[in-house]
């Protein structure tokens, strides 16, 4: 298995790269989620499915156990019950109890007959709606700040109530009430009130006096028990509090997350769940304790699953932990490329090393295969084993397990369909035209949308195709499976661009190839013209004006001002062009004008180069303007966007801020070459001053690029060039530089 697993990791993560440069990152976006944890099929445990984005897995479809008890008691639909209990106003309920109609039309189900039958329940609900805004514990005076996950303090708390008055109302109502269900609810309110006003000892006493004697183990009983446990914790009786929380966790449908959080919250509550196993009331409670142990981040869940199934091979707790275990394995294998540090930060400690991951995987496979014999839920465990063998690339075993799944459960069968397709795709060693036709014919939707789940960014199927095509040296198809043609702008690769163009122009494509081509060029009606533009930019970057012009004759995209051939003395990376860029000598070359397309720019460069091959100051000026162009489009030039496929000169660190690391060529060397050529033929001192200062700017940029520390960067001064500039002190340009360039003026001081 070890060799297979290593190969799987290589295959499934090859060529995958993604940058998470900013924002809140969570582990749920770092892997390819193919397996539906929801197949464990018990909504009460949904909050404990694996997620790193939130504290608990979010499930908006989970029904409330308290409401279900109200629904049964009142004989209403679940939605009407929810509205009555949670959303109706106190005023409307009071009106109903007084024989009047409610102003809220959504309470039309509360007919006179209903009100007559359930008047006491309505009185209870009306009073709890008065209490509810205050039912928050009084803040601990010893805590100066609130916990970080609270946006702000609650508006009210229980300390604002007249405790004795409210208590008397609740006690009187409890004594007068003849219905035990309502008596239990009044008892719960009594315990909660005492707990939230920090009368912890009294809260425990009230539970024993008004809740426990009713001997009702309904959902509301565990609501009250949770309040008692909280009071015990407030008294410092942590161990006893946790034992009560275990009872709540075991029996409540609504409060499992509350109980678990209450047990594990705070450094002072660093408990060992194993200590509670011996005192468990029965196997069900014992399994819940094992479940909580397996759920804890620092534990290997398979160890606890083995203990659970030893008590009950069909225990739901084992299924919940197992789907979590499968997703942990999936996250370890189907991840995007992460560094070791990221991996250790994102995943539990037992999964930090490769050897432990391998051992965990093997242990999970053995347990799942064993459960195929021991559990009566063959469908669940066949799905688990099938997926684990699929990850291990044992496609034969994966298919055999999958074939045994026979169920009416829609999610089960959807998972079967998806996994069947994934197995069939991944078992293909190569993807030739026959295989493409076979896969597309058998699974027509597989290549156009995710099968079961939304994937983090790329479709897993596309990822596999991307990998296979790359291994077959079909790099154009490999690229376009995951990326659009325009994505190449972020990392120009001309060899790949040529291969893509050849593929796109291929006349006889398979249906899958046609789909790949269409998806990769979705924004381009004429991709050949776009590729011509792309190559024109690259040729202009190389200094090949003739070839650039040839390509730009097919496609242009931007227009630019004539000042792209100008220069600046003060360095600004943004701002109004007319305030920053000077246009010295531009008027002497009429083919340089405003609103120039890339074709115009390439043509102007060709004409300047032709003039520059002559002698004299005109030739020097022509070479100087070409040099200005290449300085201006360099990584720190004012027009740094121009040869980088952007729309403006906004500073972008990823493209322009890192010398040597960014994929674009820095055009500074071309600028220096043309300045050297200009200096050889220049005779006018004003022109020479221009050229020398341009050389100083080039030298400064080169030195900044090679600086290895912030201190070294502050000491960058192109002294040689500035010394030469001193030779032209009589020129107007030298005076301008001295007045406007801090480097030069500081050099003299």
DOTOR-948126 format. One line per 2 residues: number of its first residue (from 1); their letters; for each residue x, z, y of C-alpha. Coordinates in nm, 2 decimals, padded with zeros to 4 digits, m for minus. Layout:
BEGIN
NUM = a = X,Z,Y | ...
This chain:
BEGIN
1 = xx = 00.00,00.00,00.00 | 00.28,00.08,00.24
3 = xx = 00.41,m00.27,00.26 | 00.06,m00.41,00.29
5 = xx = m00.02,m00.17,00.57 | 00.29,m00.25,00.76
7 = xx = 00.21,m00.62,00.73 | m00.14,m00.56,00.84
9 = xx = m00.02,m00.38,01.15 | 00.22,m00.67,01.23
11 = xx = m00.05,m00.93,01.17 | m00.32,m00.76,01.36
13 = xx = m00.12,m00.66,01.66 | 00.11,m00.97,01.69
15 = xx = 00.10,m01.15,02.02 | m00.14,m00.90,02.17
17 = xx = m00.06,m00.78,02.52 | m00.26,m00.62,02.79
19 = xx = m00.17,m00.44,03.11 | m00.35,m00.13,03.22
21 = xx = m00.20,m00.10,03.56 | m00.46,00.12,03.73
23 = xx = m00.78,00.31,03.68 | m00.89,00.57,03.42
25 = xx = m00.77,00.46,03.08 | m00.92,00.60,02.76
27 = xx = m00.85,00.54,02.39 | m01.18,00.36,02.33
29 = xx = m01.04,00.05,02.50 | m00.71,00.03,02.31
31 = xx = m00.83,m00.09,01.98 | m01.07,m00.34,01.81
33 = xx = m01.38,m00.16,01.70 | m01.51,m00.35,01.39
35 = xx = m01.66,m00.06,01.20 | m02.00,00.10,01.30
37 = xx = m01.97,00.47,01.28 | m02.35,00.49,01.30
39 = xx = m02.39,00.40,00.94 | m02.36,00.78,00.86
41 = xx = m02.73,00.76,00.96 | m02.81,01.10,01.10
43 = xx = m02.88,01.11,01.47 | m02.82,01.49,01.50
45 = xx = m02.45,01.43,01.43 | m02.41,01.13,01.66
47 = xx = m02.24,01.33,01.93 | m01.96,01.40,01.69
49 = xx = m01.87,01.04,01.62 | m01.52,00.94,01.74
51 = xx = m01.48,00.86,02.11 | m01.20,00.93,02.36
53 = xx = m01.40,00.82,02.67 | m01.62,01.13,02.68
55 = xx = m01.63,01.48,02.53 | m01.90,01.38,02.29
57 = xx = m02.02,01.04,02.17 | m02.31,00.93,02.39
59 = xx = m02.64,00.85,02.22 | m02.94,00.80,02.45
61 = xx = m03.18,00.75,02.15 | m03.13,01.11,02.02
63 = xx = m03.46,01.29,02.00 | m03.48,01.65,02.13
65 = xx = m03.57,01.91,01.87 | m03.73,02.14,02.12
67 = xx = m03.95,01.85,02.23 | m04.04,01.77,01.88
69 = xx = m04.16,02.12,01.82 | m04.37,02.10,02.14
71 = xx = m04.50,01.76,02.03 | m04.62,01.91,01.70
73 = xx = m04.77,02.21,01.87 | m04.95,02.01,02.14
75 = xx = m05.05,01.71,01.93 | m04.92,01.45,02.19
77 = xx = m04.69,01.15,02.16 | m04.32,01.22,02.20
79 = xx = m04.31,01.05,02.54 | m04.62,01.23,02.68
81 = xx = m04.47,01.56,02.55 | m04.14,01.48,02.73
83 = xx = m04.31,01.41,03.05 | m04.53,01.72,03.04
85 = xx = m04.24,01.95,02.95 | m03.95,01.81,03.16
87 = xx = m04.10,01.59,03.44 | m04.44,01.72,03.54
89 = xx = m04.46,01.94,03.85 | m04.55,02.31,03.85
91 = xx = m04.83,02.25,04.10 | m05.00,02.00,03.87
93 = xx = m04.98,02.24,03.57 | m05.12,02.52,03.78
95 = xx = m05.41,02.29,03.89 | m05.49,02.21,03.52
97 = xx = m05.49,02.57,03.42 | m05.74,02.64,03.70
99 = xx = m05.98,02.37,03.57 | m05.88,02.12,03.83
101 = xx = m05.74,01.77,03.78 | m05.37,01.69,03.82
103 = xx = m05.27,01.46,04.11 | m05.01,01.29,03.87
105 = xx = m05.19,01.01,03.69 | m04.92,01.02,03.42
107 = xx = m05.09,01.35,03.31 | m05.42,01.17,03.22
109 = xx = m05.37,01.28,02.86 | m05.44,01.64,02.97
111 = xx = m05.81,01.61,02.93 | m06.04,01.92,02.98
113 = xx = m06.05,01.96,02.60 | m05.67,01.95,02.58
115 = xx = m05.64,02.20,02.87 | m05.89,02.44,02.71
117 = xx = m05.70,02.43,02.38 | m05.35,02.47,02.53
119 = xx = m05.41,02.67,02.84 | m05.16,02.94,02.74
121 = xx = m04.89,02.68,02.67 | m04.96,02.52,03.02
123 = xx = m04.93,02.87,03.18 | m04.60,02.92,03.00
125 = xx = m04.47,02.58,03.11 | m04.58,02.63,03.47
127 = xx = m04.39,02.96,03.49 | m04.08,02.82,03.33
129 = xx = m04.08,02.54,03.59 | m04.05,02.81,03.85
131 = xx = m03.76,02.97,03.67 | m03.57,02.66,03.57
133 = xx = m03.39,02.58,03.90 | m03.24,02.93,03.88
135 = xx = m03.14,02.93,03.52 | m02.77,02.91,03.57
137 = xx = m02.53,03.20,03.50 | m02.41,03.39,03.80
139 = xx = m02.05,03.26,03.87 | m01.78,03.49,03.75
141 = xx = m01.65,03.67,04.06 | m01.30,03.67,03.91
143 = xx = m01.29,03.29,03.91 | m01.20,03.14,04.25
145 = xx = m01.26,02.78,04.16 | m01.50,02.59,03.94
147 = xx = m01.39,02.41,03.62 | m01.27,02.06,03.68
149 = xx = m01.55,01.89,03.50 | m01.81,02.03,03.74
151 = xx = m01.87,01.81,04.03 | m01.98,02.10,04.25
153 = xx = m02.13,02.45,04.21 | m02.50,02.47,04.11
155 = xx = m02.74,02.50,04.40 | m02.90,02.81,04.26
157 = xx = m02.83,03.07,03.99 | m03.02,03.35,03.82
159 = xx = m02.89,03.61,04.06 | m03.13,03.48,04.32
161 = xx = m03.43,03.59,04.12 | m03.59,03.94,04.14
163 = xx = m03.47,04.04,03.79 | m03.71,04.33,03.74
165 = xx = m04.01,04.14,03.86 | m03.94,03.83,03.64
167 = xx = m03.86,04.05,03.34 | m04.19,04.24,03.38
169 = xx = m04.38,03.91,03.40 | m04.21,03.78,03.08
171 = xx = m04.25,04.11,02.89 | m04.62,04.13,02.99
173 = xx = m04.68,03.77,02.88 | m04.50,03.83,02.55
175 = xx = m04.72,04.13,02.47 | m05.04,03.95,02.57
177 = xx = m04.96,03.63,02.39 | m05.11,03.61,02.04
179 = xx = m04.94,03.29,01.94 | m04.60,03.36,01.78
181 = xx = m04.46,03.02,01.89 | m04.53,03.10,02.26
183 = xx = m04.42,03.47,02.21 | m04.09,03.33,02.08
185 = xx = m04.05,03.11,02.39 | m04.11,03.41,02.62
187 = xx = m03.86,03.60,02.42 | m03.61,03.32,02.47
189 = xx = m03.67,03.33,02.85 | m03.60,03.71,02.85
191 = xx = m03.27,03.68,02.66 | m03.16,03.39,02.88
193 = xx = m03.25,03.57,03.21 | m03.05,03.88,03.11
195 = xx = m02.75,03.66,02.99 | m02.75,03.45,03.31
197 = xx = m02.76,03.77,03.53 | m02.46,03.90,03.33
199 = xx = m02.66,04.18,03.18 | m02.49,04.10,02.85
201 = xx = m02.57,04.42,02.65 | m02.93,04.40,02.76
203 = xx = m02.95,04.04,02.65 | m02.85,04.14,02.30
205 = xx = m03.10,04.42,02.30 | m03.38,04.19,02.42
207 = xx = m03.30,03.94,02.15 | m03.33,04.22,01.88
209 = xx = m03.66,04.34,02.04 | m03.84,04.02,02.14
211 = xx = m03.70,03.74,01.92 | m03.57,03.87,01.59
213 = xx = m03.89,04.06,01.49 | m04.10,03.74,01.50
215 = xx = m03.89,03.61,01.20 | m03.93,03.25,01.31
217 = xx = m03.63,03.02,01.25 | m03.75,02.73,01.46
219 = xx = m03.54,02.54,01.71 | m03.64,02.78,01.99
221 = xx = m03.51,03.07,01.78 | m03.16,02.91,01.79
223 = xx = m03.19,02.85,02.16 | m03.24,03.22,02.20
225 = xx = m02.96,03.30,01.95 | m02.72,03.08,02.15
227 = xx = m02.80,03.29,02.46 | m02.73,03.61,02.25
229 = xx = m02.40,03.46,02.14 | m02.31,03.38,02.50
231 = xx = m02.39,03.74,02.60 | m02.17,03.87,02.31
233 = xx = m01.89,03.66,02.43 | m01.94,03.80,02.78
235 = xx = m01.90,04.15,02.63 | m01.57,04.05,02.48
237 = xx = m01.72,04.04,02.13 | m01.57,03.70,02.06
239 = xx = m01.56,03.71,01.68 | m01.92,03.82,01.65
241 = xx = m02.02,03.56,01.92 | m01.86,03.29,01.72
243 = xx = m02.04,03.39,01.40 | m02.37,03.36,01.59
245 = xx = m02.26,03.02,01.73 | m02.19,02.90,01.38
247 = xx = m02.55,02.99,01.28 | m02.66,02.79,01.59
249 = xx = m02.44,02.50,01.50 | m02.56,02.50,01.14
251 = xx = m02.94,02.51,01.21 | m03.00,02.37,01.56
253 = xx = m03.05,02.00,01.62 | m03.02,02.02,02.00
255 = xx = m02.74,02.28,02.04 | m02.46,02.16,01.81
257 = xx = m02.24,02.04,02.09 | m02.32,02.35,02.30
259 = xx = m02.23,02.58,02.01 | m01.91,02.39,01.93
261 = xx = m01.80,02.39,02.29 | m01.88,02.76,02.34
263 = xx = m01.67,02.84,02.03 | m01.37,02.64,02.13
265 = xx = m01.38,02.68,02.51 | m01.10,02.87,02.68
267 = xx = m00.75,02.98,02.58 | m00.87,03.33,02.49
269 = xx = m01.10,03.18,02.23 | m00.83,03.02,02.02
271 = xx = m01.01,03.07,01.69 | m00.92,02.99,01.33
273 = xx = m01.23,02.84,01.16 | m01.09,02.93,00.82
275 = xx = m01.15,03.30,00.90 | m01.52,03.23,00.90
277 = xx = m01.54,03.04,00.57 | m01.55,03.36,00.36
279 = xx = m01.84,03.50,00.56 | m02.05,03.19,00.55
281 = xx = m02.42,03.25,00.45 | m02.43,02.95,00.21
283 = xx = m02.28,02.62,00.12 | m02.46,02.45,00.41
285 = xx = m02.30,02.68,00.66 | m01.97,02.67,00.48
287 = xx = m01.98,02.29,00.51 | m02.05,02.31,00.88
289 = xx = m01.75,02.53,00.92 | m01.54,02.28,00.73
291 = xx = m01.69,02.01,00.95 | m01.59,02.18,01.27
293 = xx = m01.24,02.23,01.13 | m01.22,01.85,01.05
295 = xx = m01.36,01.76,01.39 | m01.09,01.96,01.57
297 = xx = m00.82,01.72,01.70 | m00.53,01.90,01.54
299 = xx = m00.66,01.86,01.18 | m00.66,01.59,00.92
301 = xx = m01.04,01.54,00.86 | m00.99,01.41,00.50
303 = xx = m00.86,01.76,00.40 | m01.19,01.91,00.51
305 = xx = m01.40,01.62,00.36 | m01.25,01.71,00.02
307 = xx = m01.37,02.07,00.06 | m01.72,01.96,00.17
309 = xx = m01.78,01.72,m00.12 | m01.66,01.98,m00.36
311 = xx = m01.97,02.18,m00.24 | m02.20,01.89,m00.21
313 = xx = m02.10,01.53,m00.29 | m02.38,01.40,m00.07
315 = xx = m02.32,01.63,00.23 | m02.39,01.46,00.57
317 = xx = m02.09,01.64,00.72 | m01.86,01.45,00.48
319 = xx = m02.01,01.12,00.60 | m01.96,01.20,00.96
321 = xx = m01.60,01.30,00.92 | m01.54,01.00,00.70
323 = xx = m01.66,00.75,00.96 | m01.45,00.93,01.21
325 = xx = m01.15,00.90,00.97 | m01.21,00.53,00.93
327 = xx = m01.21,00.48,01.30 | m00.90,00.69,01.34
329 = xx = m00.73,00.46,01.09 | m00.87,00.15,01.27
331 = xx = m00.74,00.28,01.60 | m00.39,00.32,01.44
333 = xx = m00.39,m00.04,01.31 | m00.61,m00.25,01.53
335 = xx = m00.46,m00.14,01.86 | m00.33,m00.35,02.15
337 = xx = 00.04,m00.32,02.20 | 00.12,00.04,02.31
339 = xx = 00.45,00.22,02.36 | 00.53,00.51,02.14
341 = xx = 00.47,00.75,02.43 | 00.13,00.61,02.49
343 = xx = 00.04,00.63,02.12 | 00.14,01.00,02.11
345 = xx = m00.06,01.07,02.42 | m00.38,00.90,02.30
347 = xx = m00.40,01.00,01.94 | m00.42,01.34,01.76
349 = xx = m00.09,01.49,01.66 | m00.13,01.44,01.29
351 = xx = m00.14,01.06,01.36 | 00.17,01.06,01.57
353 = xx = 00.42,00.93,01.31 | 00.40,00.63,01.09
355 = xx = 00.46,00.82,00.77 | 00.18,01.06,00.84
357 = xx = m00.05,00.77,00.92 | 00.03,00.60,00.59
359 = xx = m00.03,00.92,00.40 | m00.36,00.98,00.58
361 = xx = m00.47,00.62,00.50 | m00.39,00.65,00.13
363 = xx = m00.56,00.99,00.11 | m00.88,00.84,00.27
365 = xx = m00.88,00.55,00.03 | m00.85,00.77,m00.28
367 = xx = m01.12,01.00,m00.16 | m01.36,00.72,m00.08
369 = xx = m01.31,00.55,m00.41 | m01.36,00.88,m00.59
371 = xx = m01.69,00.93,m00.40 | m01.82,00.60,m00.55
373 = xx = m01.86,00.79,m00.87 | m01.96,01.13,m00.74
375 = xx = m02.21,01.06,m00.46 | m02.56,00.93,m00.51
377 = xx = m02.53,00.73,m00.18 | m02.34,00.44,m00.33
379 = xx = m02.41,00.21,m00.04 | m02.24,00.43,00.22
381 = xx = m01.93,00.49,00.01 | m01.90,00.13,m00.10
383 = xx = m01.91,00.03,00.27 | m01.63,00.28,00.35
385 = xx = m01.41,00.17,00.06 | m01.47,m00.19,00.13
387 = xx = m01.35,m00.15,00.49 | m01.05,00.06,00.40
389 = xx = m00.94,m00.20,00.14 | m01.00,m00.47,00.40
391 = xx = m00.76,m00.29,00.64 | m00.51,m00.26,00.35
393 = xx = m00.55,m00.64,00.29 | m00.67,m00.59,m00.06
395 = xx = m00.94,m00.85,m00.01 | m01.05,m00.86,m00.38
397 = xx = m01.13,m00.49,m00.39 | m01.29,m00.51,m00.05
399 = xx = m01.52,m00.79,m00.16 | m01.61,m00.61,m00.49
401 = xx = m01.72,m00.30,m00.31 | m01.91,m00.49,m00.06
403 = xx = m02.10,m00.69,m00.33 | m02.24,m00.36,m00.46
405 = xx = m02.41,m00.26,m00.13 | m02.79,m00.32,m00.17
407 = xx = m03.00,m00.16,00.10 | m03.30,m00.21,00.33
409 = xx = m03.11,m00.04,00.61 | m03.06,m00.30,00.89
411 = xx = m02.73,m00.16,01.01 | m02.59,m00.14,00.66
413 = xx = m02.67,m00.50,00.59 | m02.55,m00.62,00.93
415 = xx = m02.22,m00.44,00.85 | m02.21,m00.62,00.52
417 = xx = m02.26,m00.96,00.68 | m01.99,m00.89,00.94
419 = xx = m01.74,m00.75,00.69 | m01.80,m01.04,00.45
421 = xx = m01.70,m01.28,00.73 | m01.40,m01.08,00.84
423 = xx = m01.27,m01.06,00.48 | m01.32,m01.44,00.43
425 = xx = m01.14,m01.52,00.76 | m00.85,m01.28,00.71
427 = xx = m00.78,m01.38,00.36 | m00.70,m01.73,00.47
429 = xx = m00.32,m01.77,00.47 | m00.34,m02.07,00.70
431 = xx = m00.62,m02.23,00.91 | m00.61,m02.60,00.86
433 = xx = m00.89,m02.85,00.95 | m01.07,m02.80,00.62
435 = xx = m01.06,m02.42,00.66 | m01.19,m02.46,01.01
437 = xx = m01.48,m02.67,00.89 | m01.55,m02.43,00.61
439 = xx = m01.55,m02.11,00.82 | m01.75,m02.27,01.10
441 = xx = m02.00,m02.40,00.85 | m02.04,m02.07,00.67
443 = xx = m02.03,m01.84,00.97 | m02.16,m02.05,01.26
445 = xx = m02.20,m01.76,01.50 | m01.87,m01.59,01.41
447 = xx = m01.65,m01.78,01.65 | m01.88,m01.76,01.96
449 = xx = m01.98,m01.39,01.98 | m01.88,m01.05,01.84
451 = xx = m02.04,m01.00,01.50 | m02.14,m00.63,01.50
453 = xx = m01.99,m00.45,01.80 | m01.86,m00.54,02.14
455 = xx = m01.49,m00.55,02.13 | m01.27,m00.39,02.39
457 = xx = m01.16,m00.72,02.55 | m01.10,m01.00,02.30
459 = xx = m01.30,m01.09,02.00 | m01.13,m00.98,01.68
461 = xx = m01.20,m01.32,01.52 | m01.03,m01.49,01.81
463 = xx = m00.73,m01.25,01.76 | m00.69,m01.35,01.40
465 = xx = m00.71,m01.72,01.48 | m00.47,m01.66,01.76
467 = xx = m00.23,m01.51,01.51 | m00.27,m01.77,01.24
469 = xx = m00.23,m02.06,01.48 | 00.09,m01.90,01.62
471 = xx = 00.24,m01.86,01.28 | 00.16,m02.22,01.21
473 = xx = 00.34,m02.32,01.54 | 00.01,m02.45,01.68
475 = xx = 00.08,m02.27,02.01 | m00.17,m02.45,02.22
477 = xx = m00.46,m02.35,02.00 | m00.32,m02.00,01.97
479 = xx = m00.31,m01.96,02.34 | m00.65,m02.11,02.42
481 = xx = m00.83,m01.90,02.16 | m00.76,m01.60,02.38
483 = xx = m00.69,m01.73,02.72 | m00.81,m01.99,02.97
485 = xx = m00.58,m02.27,03.08 | m00.56,m02.11,03.42
487 = xx = m00.42,m01.79,03.28 | m00.09,m01.97,03.25
489 = xx = m00.06,m01.93,03.62 | 00.03,m01.56,03.56
491 = xx = 00.32,m01.66,03.35 | 00.42,m02.03,03.38
493 = xx = 00.55,m02.18,03.05 | 00.60,m02.55,03.09
495 = xx = 00.67,m02.61,02.72 | 00.34,m02.44,02.63
497 = xx = 00.17,m02.63,02.91 | 00.28,m02.96,02.76
499 = xx = 00.16,m02.85,02.41 | m00.18,m02.75,02.56
501 = xx = m00.21,m03.09,02.73 | m00.14,m03.27,02.41
503 = xx = m00.39,m03.06,02.22 | m00.66,m03.11,02.49
505 = xx = m00.61,m03.49,02.49 | m00.63,m03.50,02.11
507 = xx = m00.90,m03.75,02.03 | m01.02,m03.63,01.69
509 = xx = m01.08,m03.26,01.71 | m01.26,m03.05,01.45
511 = xx = m01.57,m02.87,01.57 | m01.38,m02.54,01.60
513 = xx = m01.10,m02.72,01.79 | m01.35,m02.86,02.03
515 = xx = m01.50,m02.52,02.09 | m01.15,m02.38,02.16
517 = xx = m01.08,m02.66,02.40 | m01.40,m02.62,02.59
519 = xx = m01.37,m02.24,02.62 | m01.01,m02.28,02.74
521 = xx = m01.10,m02.53,03.02 | m01.44,m02.40,03.12
523 = xx = m01.35,m02.40,03.49 | m01.20,m02.75,03.49
525 = xx = m01.39,m03.08,03.47 | m01.06,m03.27,03.47
527 = xx = m00.79,m03.05,03.31 | m00.53,m03.33,03.33
529 = xx = m00.55,m03.33,03.71 | m00.52,m02.95,03.71
531 = xx = m00.22,m02.97,03.48 | m00.07,m03.23,03.71
533 = xx = m00.11,m02.99,04.00 | 00.05,m02.71,03.79
535 = xx = 00.35,m02.93,03.72 | 00.37,m03.03,04.08
537 = xx = 00.41,m02.67,04.18 | 00.68,m02.62,03.92
539 = xx = 00.87,m02.93,04.03 | 00.85,m02.82,04.39
541 = xx = 00.98,m02.48,04.29 | 01.27,m02.66,04.12
543 = xx = 01.35,m02.87,04.42 | 01.24,m03.20,04.26
545 = xx = 01.05,m03.35,04.55 | 00.99,m03.69,04.40
547 = xx = 00.83,m03.57,04.08 | 00.63,m03.30,04.27
549 = xx = 00.49,m03.58,04.49 | 00.40,m03.79,04.18
551 = xx = 00.20,m03.50,04.03 | 00.03,m03.40,04.36
553 = xx = m00.10,m03.75,04.39 | m00.35,m03.65,04.12
555 = xx = m00.45,m03.31,04.24 | m00.40,m03.08,04.54
557 = xx = m00.56,m02.74,04.61 | m00.42,m02.57,04.92
559 = xx = m00.36,m02.66,05.28 | m00.09,m02.49,05.48
561 = xx = 00.03,m02.49,05.84 | 00.35,m02.67,05.96
563 = xx = 00.51,m02.33,06.01 | 00.58,m02.32,05.64
565 = xx = 00.90,m02.50,05.76 | 00.95,m02.25,06.04
567 = xx = 01.11,m01.91,06.04 | 01.08,m01.55,06.15
569 = xx = 01.32,m01.31,06.31 | 01.12,m00.99,06.26
571 = xx = 01.02,m00.94,05.90 | 00.65,m00.91,05.84
573 = xx = 00.47,m00.95,05.50 | 00.13,m01.00,05.65
575 = xx = m00.03,m01.05,05.99 | m00.13,m01.35,06.20
577 = xx = 00.09,m01.64,06.13 | 00.12,m01.75,06.50
579 = xx = 00.25,m01.40,06.59 | 00.52,m01.40,06.32
581 = xx = 00.64,m01.75,06.25 | 00.84,m01.96,06.49
583 = xx = 00.83,m02.34,06.49 | 01.17,m02.44,06.63
585 = xx = 01.26,m02.81,06.57 | 00.93,m02.89,06.40
587 = xx = 00.81,m03.12,06.67 | 01.12,m03.34,06.62
589 = xx = 00.98,m03.45,06.28 | 00.63,m03.60,06.34
591 = xx = 00.55,m03.62,05.96 | 00.53,m03.23,05.96
593 = xx = 00.19,m03.14,06.08 | m00.08,m02.87,06.04
595 = xx = m00.32,m02.85,05.75 | m00.08,m03.01,05.51
597 = xx = m00.18,m03.05,05.14 | 00.08,m03.00,04.87
599 = xx = 00.12,m03.38,04.86 | 00.19,m03.38,05.24
601 = xx = 00.45,m03.10,05.19 | 00.62,m03.28,04.90
603 = xx = 00.63,m03.60,05.11 | 00.77,m03.42,05.41
605 = xx = 01.04,m03.26,05.20 | 01.13,m03.60,05.06
607 = xx = 01.17,m03.74,05.41 | 01.36,m03.43,05.53
609 = xx = 01.60,m03.47,05.24 | 01.65,m03.83,05.31
611 = xx = 01.74,m03.75,05.67 | 01.95,m03.46,05.56
613 = xx = 02.18,m03.69,05.36 | 02.30,m03.84,05.69
615 = xx = 02.54,m03.68,05.94 | 02.49,m03.50,06.27
617 = xx = 02.26,m03.24,06.41 | 01.94,m03.43,06.30
619 = xx = 02.06,m03.41,05.94 | 02.15,m03.04,05.99
621 = xx = 01.80,m02.97,06.13 | 01.64,m03.15,05.84
623 = xx = 01.83,m02.94,05.59 | 01.77,m02.62,05.79
625 = xx = 01.39,m02.69,05.77 | 01.41,m02.74,05.39
627 = xx = 01.60,m02.42,05.37 | 01.33,m02.24,05.58
629 = xx = 01.07,m02.37,05.34 | 01.24,m02.23,05.04
631 = xx = 01.31,m01.90,05.21 | 00.94,m01.87,05.32
633 = xx = 00.81,m01.93,04.97 | 01.06,m01.69,04.81
635 = xx = 00.94,m01.36,04.66 | 00.96,m01.19,05.00
637 = xx = 00.88,m01.48,05.23 | 00.57,m01.50,05.45
639 = xx = 00.43,m01.78,05.24 | 00.53,m01.62,04.91
641 = xx = 00.19,m01.71,04.76 | 00.24,m02.08,04.81
643 = xx = 00.42,m02.17,04.48 | 00.25,m01.90,04.29
645 = xx = m00.11,m02.03,04.26 | m00.26,m01.77,04.50
647 = xx = m00.50,m01.83,04.78 | m00.33,m01.61,05.05
649 = xx = m00.01,m01.43,05.12 | m00.14,m01.09,05.03
651 = xx = 00.13,m00.87,04.88 | 00.09,m00.83,04.51
653 = xx = 00.35,m00.61,04.34 | 00.30,m00.76,03.99
655 = xx = 00.40,m01.10,04.11 | 00.64,m01.04,04.40
657 = xx = 00.76,m00.69,04.41 | 01.01,m00.69,04.12
659 = xx = 01.32,m00.91,04.14 | 01.42,m01.07,03.81
661 = xx = 01.12,m00.94,03.62 | 00.85,m01.16,03.75
663 = xx = 00.80,m01.50,03.58 | 00.84,m01.71,03.89
665 = xx = 01.17,m01.85,03.99 | 01.30,m01.71,04.32
667 = xx = 01.37,m02.01,04.54 | 01.63,m01.83,04.75
669 = xx = 01.93,m02.02,04.59 | 01.78,m02.35,04.70
671 = xx = 01.74,m02.22,05.05 | 02.11,m02.11,05.05
673 = xx = 02.22,m02.45,04.92 | 02.04,m02.64,05.20
675 = xx = 02.17,m02.40,05.47 | 02.53,m02.46,05.35
677 = xx = 02.46,m02.83,05.37 | 02.32,m02.79,05.72
679 = xx = 02.62,m02.59,05.84 | 02.86,m02.87,05.74
681 = xx = 02.70,m03.13,05.97 | 02.58,m02.91,06.26
683 = xx = 02.76,m02.93,06.60 | 02.51,m02.76,06.84
685 = xx = 02.57,m02.39,06.88 | 02.20,m02.31,06.91
687 = xx = 02.14,m02.48,06.58 | 02.44,m02.31,06.42
689 = xx = 02.30,m01.97,06.54 | 01.98,m02.05,06.37
691 = xx = 02.15,m02.15,06.04 | 02.38,m01.85,06.04
693 = xx = 02.09,m01.60,06.09 | 01.90,m01.78,05.81
695 = xx = 02.21,m01.73,05.59 | 02.21,m01.36,05.69
697 = xx = 01.85,m01.32,05.58 | 01.92,m01.49,05.25
699 = xx = 02.22,m01.26,05.20 | 02.01,m00.96,05.29
701 = xx = 01.75,m01.05,05.03 | 02.01,m01.10,04.76
703 = xx = 02.17,m00.76,04.83 | 01.83,m00.59,04.83
705 = xx = 01.76,m00.75,04.49 | 02.07,m00.61,04.35
707 = xx = 02.03,m00.26,04.50 | 02.01,00.01,04.23
709 = xx = 01.89,00.30,04.44 | 01.69,00.37,04.75
711 = xx = 02.00,00.50,04.92 | 02.18,00.18,04.85
713 = xx = 01.89,m00.02,04.98 | 01.90,00.16,05.31
715 = xx = 02.26,00.05,05.35 | 02.20,m00.32,05.30
717 = xx = 02.35,m00.51,05.59 | 02.47,m00.87,05.57
719 = xx = 02.79,m00.80,05.77 | 02.97,m01.13,05.70
721 = xx = 02.69,m01.34,05.84 | 02.62,m01.11,06.13
723 = xx = 02.99,m01.12,06.22 | 02.97,m01.50,06.23
725 = xx = 02.65,m01.48,06.44 | 02.86,m01.29,06.70
727 = xx = 03.05,m01.61,06.76 | 02.74,m01.76,06.92
729 = xx = 02.68,m01.48,07.17 | 02.62,m01.73,07.45
731 = xx = 02.32,m01.89,07.28 | 01.96,m01.80,07.36
733 = xx = 01.88,m01.77,06.99 | 02.16,m01.50,06.94
735 = xx = 02.00,m01.30,07.22 | 01.66,m01.33,07.06
737 = xx = 01.80,m01.20,06.73 | 01.97,m00.91,06.90
739 = xx = 01.65,m00.82,07.08 | 01.42,m00.85,06.78
741 = xx = 01.63,m00.78,06.46 | 01.70,m00.41,06.40
743 = xx = 01.97,m00.50,06.14 | 02.16,m00.70,06.39
745 = xx = 02.12,m00.45,06.68 | 02.21,m00.15,06.46
747 = xx = 02.51,m00.35,06.33 | 02.64,m00.36,06.69
749 = x = 02.57,00.00,06.75
